[in-house]
């Protein structure tokens, strides 16, 4: 068994209690060393002699330790690309860090060709970087293991030789899905009144037709898909902490808006009608979904009949808005809302 001759006595004492000490596998050690940004063998030796190499599983004399076990030369060990080490294939000037990354996945590195590696990665069936990380951590025991010549961090190894993004790495372009925008999707999901996170998968499976009719494409893992575009929590996504107004009260409020049709309703919900009050989050955007079993008839009933031509001018200039009560519906005989959690106020639009 090899001994770590370049380390100090305290480290040797520590190792002496381990019967099966083994050096780090060559590629893993080399990947760490390349991240240090050392420029040549002399810099490596200074780094080691000054006591900066603190990982006991990485040798100070790699040319001896890894002889016949992966060692190529010092350029390969340190990640120095030669010749033309100052430019990438497109002629762009590279920083020191970039030179290491450019070399990392190139010929002679031991890694699989980028296109072949990506094709293999796509066969695992993942869609998100987070899933890839869990896979690397062994959280998918039923999957075949990652081949030794495919890096666990492809975004760095293939940075200058094919890498685009995680979606491209994990999913074939023909299979990539363009999901609906977060905020629009969330309004629809809240209107579906789904019980909890555990019900989400079943909802998607059982309501695929209905979801398609409303022109939505919803992800199975919204917490990953929308992680950088608005996601807060499952409670927020499903609207479980929102005390939505009931059908009768909401319809009465909607009638006061005197909207001319379904399009105006969605314009109102999106805040595109500046002369109308803003929509409370306690009002469902898709009432035909939310109230399908609780009074919904049709859009004409929901919006109310158009104003008669002879309606009084004063009446036409008034509008009713819904205001959330401070008691939030917790006081059954509240003098303001009578336990409903809101009350209405007539406003003049004159």
N, C-alpha and C positions, 0 to 999 in steps of 0.2 A: 504494500500500500504506500502511495506517495505521501510525503509529509510536506507541509507548507513551510519550507525552509526560510522564506523571506519575511516571516512574521515574527513579532516579538514573543518573549517567554510567557507573558500573561495569556496570549492567545494560544500558545502551545499547551499550556496547562488546561485551558478550557477544552481544547480538542482532545487532550489525552483521556478525557472521560467519555469520549464517543468512540465506540468500537467500529463504526462503519462510516467514517468520514469519507466524503467524496467531493472532488472538485465540481464546480458548476459545469453543466454541459456547455460545450464550446460555443455554440451559437448564442446561447443565453448570455454567457460571459462577454462575448464579443459585442453583443447589442448594448450591454451596459457600458462597456469601455468606449464605444463610439459616441455615446451620449456625453462623454467628458470633454470632447472637443480638443483633445491633445493633437499636436501637429507632427510629432515624430517620435522615434524610439527614445531619444534623449529626454524629451519631456515626460514620457511614460516612466522612465527610470527615476527621474526627479520626483515625480508624483508619488511613486512607491516608497522611495527612500525617505521622503519627508513625512511618512506615516499617514498619507491621505487615503490609502486604499483600506477601507474599513470593513469591507465584506470578506470574511475569512474563506469564502468558497471560491474566490477569484484569485488565481496565482499571480505572483509578481514576476515570474519568469515563464510566461505563457508559451514561448517558443520551445521550452523543454517539456512542460506539462502536457501540451496538446500535440506534441510530435506524433505523427501517425494517427491523430485523433481529430483532425480538422484544420490544423495549422497550415496557413498558406504563406503569409509573410507579414511584415509589420504594417504595410499599407492596408492590408485586409483587416488586420486586428484593430487598427486605429480608425479605419474608415476613410482613408485618404485615396482619392481618385487621381490616377495619373495615366497618361498625360492629360493636358487640357483640364486641369482640375479647377480652373477658375470660371468655367462656363458650363451650362447645361446643354443638352442636345440642340436647343433652339438658339443658342448663342447668348443667353441671358447671364449676366455676371452673378456669381453665387457667393453667399456668405460662407463662413467656415462651417456653420451648422448645416447649411444647404448642401455643401460638398459631401458631408458624411451621409446625408439622406440619399443623395443621388447615387452614391456608391452602394448603399445598403442593399438595394434590390437588383443590382446589375448583374451582368454575367460574371460567373465565378464566385458569387456571394453564397451560393448554396440554396437560395430561395427559388421556388418555382417561378417560371415566367408569369408576369402579371396577368395576362389574359387567361392563362390556364388556371391560375390560382383563383381568379374572380369567378370563372365558370364553376369551379369546385365549390366555392363559398356560396354561390347562389343555390346550389343543390341542397343546402341545409334547410332552406325554407324560412329563413329569418327575414325580417323587414326593417328592424331598427337596431341601432348601435347598442342599445341597452340589452337587447336579446343576445347579441354577439358576445358581449361581456359576460353575461350569465353562462353562455355556452362555454366560454374559455375557462370560467370558474368551475365547470363541471356540474352545472345545474340542470343539464339535459342528458341524463345518463342513458337515455334510449337512443341517442344519436351516435353515429360513428364519430370517433375522435378526429380532431383536426390533424391532417397529415403534418409530419415533422417539417416538411419544406414549405409550409405556408405560415407566414408570420401571424402572431396574435395581434400585432399592431400594424395592419396593412396600410393605414393612413400615413404612417411615417416611412415604412420600408419602401413603398411604391409611390412616394410623394411626387417624384419627378418622372416617373415612367409609367403613367397610365391612370393614376388615382384621380377621381373626380369628387366623390362624396360617398357617404355610407349607403344611401339608397341605391346608387349605381353598383356598389360592391355587393350588395346583398340581394338585389331584385333585378331580374331581366327587364329591360325597358318595355318589352311587350306585355309584361305582367304588372308593371307599376300602375298604381291606382291614384287618380287625382281626387282626393277627398274634398268634401264640401268645406268651406271656410268655417273657422271655429265659432264665431259669434252667431252666424246664421244657423249653423248646425245645433248649437246649444239651445237656441230659442225653440227649435223644433223638438229636440229631445225633452226639454222641460214640459212641452205640451203633451208629450206622450205619457207622462205621469208614471214613469218607471219606478218601481219600489226601491231598489238599492243596486249596488255594484254587482252583486251576485246574479242579478236578473238581466244584466246587460247582454250577455252572450245569447241567452234564450230569446230576448226581445229581437235581436238582429235576425236570428234564424227563423222566428215565427212571423216576422212582419216585413220580410224582404220586399214583397210586392207593394205593400203600402208605402214603404220608404221610397221605392222607385217611382211611384206615382207622384210623389211630392218632389221629385227630382233631387234627392239627397244621396250622397255616397258617404256612409258613416263607417269609421274605422272600428275594428274589433278592440283595439287598444288606444282609445282616445288620449289617455294620459301620456302616451309616448308620441303619438302623431302630433298633438297640439302642445307639446312640452314648451316650445318656444314661441307660441302664438296665442297665448291667452289662458292656458290651462291653470286652474287653481287647485281644485280638488274634485272628488267624485260627488260630494254633496252639492257643490256649485254647479257641476255639469248637469246633474239630474234635477236641481232646484229643490232638493229635499228640505232645505231650511227656509223656504219662502212660503209664506202664508197667502196663497193665491186667492183672489176674490172668486166667489161662486158665480154660477151661470146667470141667475136672475139679476143680481146686482151689477155685474159687468155689462150685460146686455142693455140695461137701463142707461148706464153711462155711455155706452157706444151709440145708442139712439140720439143722445144729446149732441154728439159730434156731427151728425147729419152728413155722413160720408156718402159719396155718390156710388160707390161700388167696391168690389173686392180689391181692385188695384189701389184705391185710395186707402183702404184699410192697411195694406202692407206698407204704403208710403207713410202712413201715420205711425205704424209700429217702428219704422226705420228712422223716424224723426225728420222726414222730408216734407212735412207740412208745418211750416213755421207759424202759421196763424192758428194752429191747434195746440192744445196743451200736450205736454210730453206723456208718453206711455209709461205707466208704472211697471216695474218688474213683476208686480203681483197680478198683472193682466196677461193671460196667455196670448201668444202671437198667433197660434194655430187653434182657434176655438173649436173648429169643426173636429179636431182630433181630441182635444182636451175634454170637450163636453158631449162627445158622440152618444154617450149613454145617460146624459144628465140634462136633457132639454133641447139639444141642438136639433134644428129643423133644416134651415138653409141660410144662405147668405142674406137674402132679402129680410128674413125674420131677424137676423142678427144685427143688420145695419139699420133697420127701420124703413118705413115707407118714405119716399121722397116728399119734400114739402109741397103742399098744395100751392097753386099759383096765387091764391087770394089770402095766403097766410099774412098775419099782421106783421108790419115791419119791425115793431118792437120785439116781437117774439123771435123773429128771424135773426135778430142781433144779439141774442143771448146764447150762452153755452154753459153746459154743466161740467164741472171737473170733479174728479174723485180725489179726496185727500185722506192719507193714512192718519188714523187717530193715534194719539200718544199712548193710549192704553193697549194698542196692538191687539184688540179683541179679547183681552184677558179679563175685562170687567163686563159681566153679562148685562148689567143694567146701566151702562155708561150713558150719561146724558147727551153726549155728542154723537156716539155711533151706535148705541143700543146693542153693544156686544159684537157688532159686525167687523170692527177693526178699521172702518173707514166711514167717511160721510161725504156728501156732495154739496157743492156750492155753485150757485148760479153766477156767471160772470157776463158782463156786457162786452160785446165785441165791437161796439160802436166807435 
